[in-house]
């Protein structure tokens, strides 16, 4: 989709819908962070994980996260690199900053499957964010023996700096402060995922926001949400749009901008890069 001659009809519809909205509910998926530069394969993977790729023959960060490493020292060498570059380094492109500029004066709330903290780094109000799948910045007990999470920035940065030969020093391996067992990342992969007090409160705030605005002029702004976990954002956005005749559904997704026929007349589908689309919306 070309933006070189100003706004397309679709962009104008989005702009008008946002201007008239009583509330904006943003649903953000991996495509949003990918547009900002957080790519998990290709050149970025090779530059950061060449040694792991050569040894274990996997070719993207996601696959490496599930590999059964022989020792915890090697496992945490991988994960500390993974978390460091995807949580504690800045985005290459100002996609999240542009999104904030677009909605800063709106009554907004964000639900996201992303776990990279980019919304808060860009300055979004943390009380208007619901990270459904966890946070790269948190550890939890691997069992888990209790429902609490722990900030990992200091430990991750030490593991990243001090690892040698694909191993971290044994004394840096995180242990649960309650049971003494191994820690894991606070990421939803199975039924051991910890929904801590912060997660529960964010979920409650999101549900309250949805309930308060369910009959108002709502823009459901879906950005970079693919088909891996559609029950979290995509399907609920379709359902809530269908139930509210004042609602508008906007989907920006490269190669996957679709919606059901039932809401097509109240939908804007943009098959393109999220970052380019946001920049175009701000350009006028």
N, C-alpha and C positions, 0 to 999 in steps of 0.2 A: 504494500500500500504506500503510495507516494504522498508526502506532505509538502512538496516543493512549491505548490501554487496556493498555499494557505490552507484553510480548514476544508476538509471534505464534509459532505453532508453528515456523515456519522459523527465526526468530531464536533460539529455544531450542535447536534442533538445531545451529545454528552455534556457539552458546556451549558446548554440551556437547562438540561435536567438538574445539573448540580446547582445552578443559580436558583432554581425554584424549589429545591429540596428542603424539607423540614429536618431530614436526617440522612446521613450517608453511612452505610455499613460496608466497610472494605473487607473483602475476602482475598487474602494474599497467599499465593503458592510459590513453588520453587522458581517459576519463570520470572518472578519479580526480582529475586536475588541473582538469578543468572544474568538478567539484563544489567544489574549493577556490577557484575564482574565476578560473582562467586560461582565459577564454573567448576564442576567436579571431575572433568575428564580432559583429554587433549593436552595442550601445552602446559596448562596450569598444574595438572596432575603430574606430568612427566618432570617438571621442574622441581617439584616438592617431594615426589615419592619414587624417583627413579630406582633407588636401591631396593625398595620393596617390590617394585614392578619386576625387576630382574630376578629377584630371588623367588617370588611367589606367582609370577605370571598373571596378575590381575591388572586391569587397565583403567580403573576409575576409583575415586576415593570411596564411593558408597560400597562397592564390593569389598574393599580392604577393611571396612569397618566390621564386616561379618567374618573375617578370616580367623580360624582357630589357631592363634599363635602359640608356640610351644611354651613360652615363658611370659609372666606378667611384665617383665622388663621390656620385652619386645612389643607386647601389646600396647603398653603405655608410651613407648617411643612413637608408635604409629599414631595413637590417639592424641598425644600431645601436639604433634605436628598438625594433625587434622583440625583440632580445636583452635590452635593458635592462628592458623591462616584463615579460618572461617568464622572466628568469633572475636579475635583480638587484633585483627588488622582492618584497616579502613577499606571501604568499597572503592573500586577503580572509577566508577561513574556515579554521578549524583542523582541516581534514580529515586532513592528514598527521600532525599531532600526535595526533589521536584514534587513528589507525591504530597509531602507535608505542605509545601507552598500551595498546592491545589486545594487542600481541605482544611487548612489551619483555621479559617474563620467559619468553618461548618460545624454542625453538631454531628460528630463522627464517632465511630467505634471500629476497631480492627479485630478481626478474627484471622489467625494465620496458622498454617502448618509449618512455617519456617521456624528454625530454632537458632538463628544466627544473631539475634539481638539487634538487627539493623534498624528496626523502628525506633528503639530507644536511643541508639547512637545518633539518629537523625534529628531527635528532639521531640518525637511524639510523646504525648501525655501517657505515662505508664499506666494510669488508671483507666485508660481507654484501649487497652491492649489485652488480648487473650491468646496466649501461646498454647495451642491445644496439645502439641506433641513434645513439649519439653524445652530445654535450653542447653546449648553447648557449654554454657558457663556454670553448670551445676553438676555436682556429684550426688549420688545417693547410695545407700547400702544396696549391694547387689541382690540380697535375698528377696525383698528388703525386710529387715527386722523392725523398722519403724518408718513413719511417714514424714520424713524431713529431708530437705536437700541442703547442699553446702556449696558455697561459692568456691570456684576452683582456679581463679585467675592466677594467684601466686604460685600454686603448685604446677599448673600447666606451663607457665612461663619458665619455671625452673627446669622442668622435664625437657622442654623444648631446647633450652640453652645448654643443658649439661649432658644430653644423650650422646653416646658414641657407639659406632658400629651397630646401629639400629637397636640400641638398648638404653634404658634410663638407669641411673643408679638405684639400687634396690631400696634404699632408704626413702626414696621419693614415691614409691608405690603407695597409693592412697588406701587407707584402712578405715573401716567403719568405726567411729568413735564410741559406739554403743556395744556392738558385739565383737569387734575386732576382725571381722571378716572382710573380704574384698569389697571395694566400692566399684560402681559402674557409672556410666554417663546417665543423666536424667533425660533419656530419650525413649519415646514410646516404640518399643520393638516387640514386647510381649506383655504378659499380665504382671510382670514385676515392676512396671513403670509406676513411680510414686507421684500421685496427685497431692502435692503438699498444700499447706494453708493458702499460699499465694495463688496457686493454680485454682483452688476452689473459689476463692474470692473473685478472681478474674472471671471465672465461668459464671458466677452469680451476677456480676456486673453486666456481662454481655447479655445474658438472658433477660435481665431487667430492662436493658436498653432496647432490645428487640420488642419486648412486651409493651413498653411505653410508646413505641413508635409504629406499632403494627397496623394502624389505620391511617397513618399520615403519609405525606409525600416522601417516600423513601427511595433513594438510589442505592441499589445493590451493586457495588463496584467490584467486580471480580477480576483480579490481576494475576495472570500466570498460573492459574490453577489447572493442573492436568487431570488425568483420569485415574491416578493411583489411589486416592482416598476421596472420592466424590461425595461420600456421605457426610463429610465434615463441613464443606463449604458449598460446593456446586449444587447438589440436590436440594439442600435446605434453601438456598437462594432462589432456585426455580420454584419451589413450593411456596415460599413466602411472597414471591412476586405474583404467582397465580392467585393467592388468597387476598391480595390487596390491589384493587383496581387503580390505586393512585401510584403504585410502585413502578419503577423503571429498573430493568436488569441490564447492566453493562458488562460485557465480557471482552477483555483484551487478552489474547493468547495466540501465540504464533502457531498456526496450523491446527488449532483446536477451539476455535471460537464458534460455539454452537449453543442452541437452546431448543426446548420443545416447541412444537407448533402452537401450543396453547398460549404461550406468552410472547410469540414472535412479534406481535404488533406493539409490544411494550418493551422491546429489547433492542440493544445496540451491540452488534457483534463486530469486533475489529480484529482481523487476522493480521497481527503484526507484533513487532517488538514493543514490550511494555514501556521501556525507557523512551523510545522515540515517540510513542503516543503521548506520554505525559509531557514531554518537552513541547510537542505540538499544541497541546491544550493550553500551555502557558505562554505560547509565543505571541498571541494576539494582544 
